[in-house]
Amino acid sequence: MGPINRAHIDQGGPAFQGKSEAARHAMYSVGDTIEASCWGGGSRIVVIETKDASIKNGRPGWSGSYQDKPDSEFGTWGYDDQIIRVVQRGGE
């Protein structure tokens, strides 16, 4: 996958905030590229590798690799409510 087209991100995507946990969990798929908020501020672009109904502390979430470092041995994870938007669907 090439660099993220920031204009595509700015067009917006599904509104994850205000949705139920089940609805948020259904709004993205393995292989999708998402933008997710970071606890310390800012955001990260991640390619989803797994979804889990209980990623940590009984909350639904995801794990994946950083879009700009796909070969890194270090991945990342987050809760569904950290997803800002889907940047690109897996098959697109």
TIRO-2110 file (N, C-alpha, C; in Angstrom, 1 decimal):
// TIRO-2110
0.8, -1.2, 0.0, N, 1, A
0.0, 0.0, 0.0, CA, 1, A
0.9, 1.2, 0.0, C, 1, A
0.5, 2.2, -0.8, N, 2, A
1.3, 3.4, -0.9, CA, 2, A
1.0, 4.4, 0.2, C, 2, A
1.5, 5.6, 0.1, N, 3, A
1.2, 6.6, 1.2, CA, 3, A
-0.3, 6.9, 1.3, C, 3, A
-0.7, 7.3, 2.4, N, 4, A
-2.1, 7.7, 2.7, CA, 4, A
-2.4, 9.0, 2.0, C, 4, A
-3.5, 9.1, 1.3, N, 5, A
-4.0, 10.3, 0.7, CA, 5, A
-4.8, 11.1, 1.7, C, 5, A
-4.2, 12.1, 2.3, N, 6, A
-4.8, 12.9, 3.3, CA, 6, A
-6.1, 13.5, 2.9, C, 6, A
-6.3, 13.8, 1.7, N, 7, A
-7.6, 14.3, 1.2, CA, 7, A
-8.7, 13.3, 1.4, C, 7, A
-8.4, 12.0, 1.2, N, 8, A
-9.4, 11.0, 1.5, CA, 8, A
-9.8, 10.9, 2.9, C, 8, A
-8.8, 11.1, 3.8, N, 9, A
-9.1, 11.1, 5.3, CA, 9, A
-10.0, 12.3, 5.6, C, 9, A
-9.7, 13.4, 5.0, N, 10, A
-10.5, 14.6, 5.3, CA, 10, A
-11.9, 14.6, 4.8, C, 10, A
-12.2, 13.7, 3.9, N, 11, A
-13.6, 13.5, 3.4, CA, 11, A
-14.5, 12.9, 4.4, C, 11, A
-13.8, 12.3, 5.4, N, 12, A
-14.6, 11.7, 6.5, CA, 12, A
-15.0, 10.3, 6.2, C, 12, A
-15.4, 9.6, 7.2, N, 13, A
-15.8, 8.2, 7.0, CA, 13, A
-16.9, 7.9, 8.0, C, 13, A
-17.1, 6.6, 8.3, N, 14, A
-18.2, 6.3, 9.3, CA, 14, A
-18.0, 7.1, 10.6, C, 14, A
-19.0, 7.5, 11.2, N, 15, A
-18.9, 8.2, 12.5, CA, 15, A
-19.0, 7.2, 13.6, C, 15, A
-17.8, 6.9, 14.2, N, 16, A
-17.7, 5.9, 15.2, CA, 16, A
-18.2, 6.4, 16.5, C, 16, A
-18.0, 7.6, 16.8, N, 17, A
-18.4, 8.2, 18.1, CA, 17, A
-19.9, 8.2, 18.3, C, 17, A
-20.4, 7.8, 19.5, N, 18, A
-21.8, 7.8, 19.7, CA, 18, A
-22.5, 6.5, 19.4, C, 18, A
-21.8, 5.6, 18.8, N, 19, A
-22.3, 4.3, 18.4, CA, 19, A
-22.1, 3.3, 19.6, C, 19, A
-23.0, 2.3, 19.6, N, 20, A
-22.8, 1.2, 20.6, CA, 20, A
-21.6, 0.4, 20.3, C, 20, A
-21.1, -0.3, 21.3, N, 21, A
-19.9, -1.1, 21.1, CA, 21, A
-20.1, -2.1, 19.9, C, 21, A
-21.2, -2.7, 19.9, N, 22, A
-21.5, -3.7, 18.8, CA, 22, A
-21.5, -3.0, 17.4, C, 22, A
-22.1, -1.8, 17.4, N, 23, A
-22.1, -1.1, 16.1, CA, 23, A
-20.7, -0.7, 15.6, C, 23, A
-19.9, -0.2, 16.6, N, 24, A
-18.5, 0.2, 16.2, CA, 24, A
-17.7, -1.0, 15.8, C, 24, A
-17.9, -2.1, 16.4, N, 25, A
-17.1, -3.3, 16.1, CA, 25, A
-17.5, -3.8, 14.7, C, 25, A
-18.7, -3.5, 14.3, N, 26, A
-19.2, -4.0, 12.9, CA, 26, A
-18.8, -3.0, 11.8, C, 26, A
-18.3, -1.9, 12.1, N, 27, A
-18.1, -0.8, 11.1, CA, 27, A
-16.7, -0.9, 10.4, C, 27, A
-15.8, -1.9, 10.8, N, 28, A
-14.5, -2.0, 10.2, CA, 28, A
-14.2, -3.5, 10.1, C, 28, A
-13.3, -3.9, 9.2, N, 29, A
-13.0, -5.3, 9.0, CA, 29, A
-11.5, -5.5, 9.0, C, 29, A
-11.0, -6.7, 9.1, N, 30, A
-9.6, -7.1, 9.0, CA, 30, A
-9.2, -6.7, 7.6, C, 30, A
-8.1, -6.0, 7.4, N, 31, A
-7.6, -5.6, 6.1, CA, 31, A
-7.9, -4.1, 5.9, C, 31, A
-8.8, -3.5, 6.6, N, 32, A
-9.1, -2.1, 6.5, CA, 32, A
-7.9, -1.2, 7.1, C, 32, A
-7.8, 0.0, 6.6, N, 33, A
-6.8, 0.9, 7.1, CA, 33, A
-7.7, 2.0, 7.9, C, 33, A
-7.3, 2.2, 9.1, N, 34, A
-8.0, 3.1, 10.0, CA, 34, A
-7.2, 4.2, 10.5, C, 34, A
-7.8, 5.3, 10.9, N, 35, A
-7.1, 6.3, 11.7, CA, 35, A
-7.6, 6.2, 13.1, C, 35, A
-6.7, 6.1, 14.0, N, 36, A
-7.1, 5.9, 15.4, CA, 36, A
-6.5, 7.0, 16.3, C, 36, A
-7.2, 7.4, 17.3, N, 37, A
-6.6, 8.4, 18.2, CA, 37, A
-5.6, 7.7, 19.2, C, 37, A
-4.6, 8.5, 19.6, N, 38, A
-3.6, 8.0, 20.5, CA, 38, A
-3.9, 8.6, 21.9, C, 38, A
-3.6, 7.9, 23.0, N, 39, A
-3.9, 8.3, 24.3, CA, 39, A
-3.2, 9.6, 24.6, C, 39, A
-2.0, 9.8, 24.1, N, 40, A
-1.3, 11.1, 24.4, CA, 40, A
-1.6, 12.2, 23.5, C, 40, A
-2.5, 12.0, 22.6, N, 41, A
-2.9, 13.0, 21.6, CA, 41, A
-2.4, 12.6, 20.2, C, 41, A
-2.9, 13.2, 19.2, N, 42, A
-2.6, 12.9, 17.8, CA, 42, A
-3.3, 11.6, 17.4, C, 42, A
-2.9, 11.1, 16.2, N, 43, A
-3.5, 9.9, 15.7, CA, 43, A
-2.5, 9.0, 15.0, C, 43, A
-2.9, 7.9, 14.6, N, 44, A
-2.0, 6.9, 13.9, CA, 44, A
-2.8, 6.2, 12.8, C, 44, A
-2.1, 5.8, 11.8, N, 45, A
-2.8, 5.1, 10.7, CA, 45, A
-2.4, 3.7, 10.8, C, 45, A
-3.3, 2.8, 10.8, N, 46, A
-3.1, 1.4, 11.1, CA, 46, A
-3.8, 0.5, 10.1, C, 46, A
-3.2, -0.6, 9.7, N, 47, A
-3.8, -1.6, 8.9, CA, 47, A
-4.3, -2.7, 9.9, C, 47, A
-5.6, -3.0, 9.9, N, 48, A
-6.2, -3.9, 10.9, CA, 48, A
-5.8, -5.4, 10.5, C, 48, A
-5.2, -6.1, 11.5, N, 49, A
-4.8, -7.5, 11.3, CA, 49, A
-5.8, -8.4, 12.0, C, 49, A
-6.3, -8.0, 13.2, N, 50, A
-7.2, -8.8, 13.9, CA, 50, A
-8.3, -7.9, 14.6, C, 50, A
-9.5, -8.5, 14.8, N, 51, A
-10.5, -7.9, 15.6, CA, 51, A
-10.8, -8.8, 16.8, C, 51, A
-11.1, -8.2, 18.0, N, 52, A
-11.3, -9.1, 19.1, CA, 52, A
-12.4, -8.5, 19.9, C, 52, A
-13.4, -9.3, 20.3, N, 53, A
-14.5, -8.8, 21.1, CA, 53, A
-14.0, -8.4, 22.5, C, 53, A
-12.8, -8.9, 22.9, N, 54, A
-12.3, -8.5, 24.2, CA, 54, A
-10.8, -8.4, 24.1, C, 54, A
-10.4, -7.3, 23.5, N, 55, A
-8.9, -7.0, 23.3, CA, 55, A
-8.2, -6.9, 24.6, C, 55, A
-8.8, -6.2, 25.5, N, 56, A
-8.3, -5.9, 26.9, CA, 56, A
-9.3, -5.4, 27.8, C, 56, A
-9.3, -5.8, 29.0, N, 57, A
-10.3, -5.4, 30.0, CA, 57, A
-11.7, -5.6, 29.6, C, 57, A
-12.0, -6.6, 28.8, N, 58, A
-13.4, -6.9, 28.4, CA, 58, A
-13.9, -6.0, 27.3, C, 58, A
-13.1, -5.1, 26.7, N, 59, A
-13.6, -4.2, 25.7, CA, 59, A
-13.2, -4.6, 24.3, C, 59, A
-14.1, -4.4, 23.3, N, 60, A
-13.7, -4.8, 22.0, CA, 60, A
-12.7, -3.9, 21.4, C, 60, A
-11.9, -4.5, 20.5, N, 61, A
-10.8, -3.7, 19.8, CA, 61, A
-10.2, -4.4, 18.7, C, 61, A
-9.0, -4.0, 18.4, N, 62, A
-8.3, -4.4, 17.2, CA, 62, A
-6.8, -4.4, 17.4, C, 62, A
-6.0, -5.1, 16.6, N, 63, A
-4.6, -5.0, 16.5, CA, 63, A
-4.2, -4.9, 15.1, C, 63, A
-3.0, -4.4, 14.8, N, 64, A
-2.6, -4.2, 13.5, CA, 64, A
-1.2, -3.6, 13.4, C, 64, A
-0.8, -3.3, 12.2, N, 65, A
0.5, -2.7, 11.9, CA, 65, A
0.4, -1.3, 11.5, C, 65, A
1.4, -0.5, 11.8, N, 66, A
1.4, 0.9, 11.3, CA, 66, A
1.5, 0.9, 9.8, C, 66, A
0.7, 1.8, 9.2, N, 67, A
0.6, 1.8, 7.7, CA, 67, A
2.0, 2.2, 7.2, C, 67, A
2.7, 3.1, 7.8, N, 68, A
4.0, 3.5, 7.3, CA, 68, A
5.2, 2.6, 7.7, C, 68, A
4.9, 1.6, 8.5, N, 69, A
6.0, 0.6, 8.9, CA, 69, A
5.4, -0.8, 8.8, C, 69, A
4.9, -1.3, 7.7, N, 70, A
4.3, -2.6, 7.6, CA, 70, A
5.2, -3.8, 7.9, C, 70, A
6.5, -3.6, 7.8, N, 71, A
7.4, -4.7, 8.1, CA, 71, A
8.0, -4.7, 9.5, C, 71, A
7.6, -3.7, 10.3, N, 72, A
8.1, -3.6, 11.6, CA, 72, A
7.6, -4.8, 12.5, C, 72, A
8.5, -5.2, 13.4, N, 73, A
8.1, -6.3, 14.2, CA, 73, A
7.2, -5.8, 15.4, C, 73, A
7.0, -4.5, 15.5, N, 74, A
6.2, -4.0, 16.5, CA, 74, A
4.9, -3.5, 15.9, C, 74, A
3.8, -4.0, 16.4, N, 75, A
2.5, -3.6, 16.0, CA, 75, A
1.8, -2.6, 17.0, C, 75, A
0.5, -2.5, 16.9, N, 76, A
-0.2, -1.7, 17.8, CA, 76, A
-1.6, -2.3, 18.0, C, 76, A
-2.3, -1.8, 19.0, N, 77, A
-3.6, -2.3, 19.3, CA, 77, A
-4.4, -1.1, 19.9, C, 77, A
-5.7, -1.2, 19.8, N, 78, A
-6.5, -0.2, 20.4, CA, 78, A
-7.9, -0.6, 20.6, C, 78, A
-8.7, 0.2, 21.3, N, 79, A
-10.1, -0.1, 21.5, CA, 79, A
-10.9, 0.5, 20.3, C, 79, A
-12.1, -0.1, 20.1, N, 80, A
-12.9, 0.4, 19.0, CA, 80, A
-13.3, 1.9, 19.1, C, 80, A
-13.4, 2.3, 20.4, N, 81, A
-13.8, 3.8, 20.5, CA, 81, A
-12.7, 4.7, 20.2, C, 81, A
-11.5, 4.2, 19.9, N, 82, A
-10.4, 5.1, 19.5, CA, 82, A
-10.4, 5.3, 18.0, C, 82, A
-11.2, 4.5, 17.3, N, 83, A
-11.2, 4.7, 15.8, CA, 83, A
-11.9, 6.0, 15.4, C, 83, A
-11.2, 6.8, 14.7, N, 84, A
-11.7, 8.1, 14.2, CA, 84, A
-12.5, 7.8, 12.9, C, 84, A
-11.9, 7.1, 12.0, N, 85, A
-12.6, 6.7, 10.7, CA, 85, A
-11.8, 5.6, 10.0, C, 85, A
-12.5, 5.0, 9.0, N, 86, A
-11.9, 4.1, 8.1, CA, 86, A
-11.3, 4.9, 7.0, C, 86, A
-10.0, 4.8, 6.8, N, 87, A
-9.4, 5.5, 5.7, CA, 87, A
-9.5, 4.8, 4.4, C, 87, A
-9.4, 3.5, 4.4, N, 88, A
-9.5, 2.7, 3.2, CA, 88, A
-10.0, 1.3, 3.5, C, 88, A
-10.9, 0.8, 2.7, N, 89, A
-11.4, -0.5, 2.9, CA, 89, A
-10.3, -1.5, 2.4, C, 89, A
-10.2, -2.7, 3.0, N, 90, A
-9.2, -3.7, 2.6, CA, 90, A
-9.1, -4.0, 1.2, C, 90, A
-10.2, -4.0, 0.5, N, 91, A
-10.2, -4.4, -1.0, CA, 91, A
-10.1, -3.2, -1.9, C, 91, A
-10.0, -2.0, -1.4, N, 92, A
-9.9, -0.8, -2.3, CA, 92, A
-8.5, -0.5, -2.6, C, 92, A
END
